[in-house]
Amino acid sequence: MSDRKDTILVHANVEMTTESLEAIVTNAKKLCRKDTADLVGEMISQFLLEQEFEAYVKNVGNYKS
């Protein structure tokens, strides 16, 4: 991607549904991916980039006190 932004790798605990994780594991098996943890990180990163996470975090109204 030529328009890719500068990114950094952040290790974080992420809460997701068990159904989401099961779907990732199922699809990882279909794709012959052995490291599902890496795939989880890739899926979350892709989602954050595609769904405008940067704009979301810039909006102070999205922060809970």
Beta strands, then each sheet from edge to edge (+ up, - down):
end
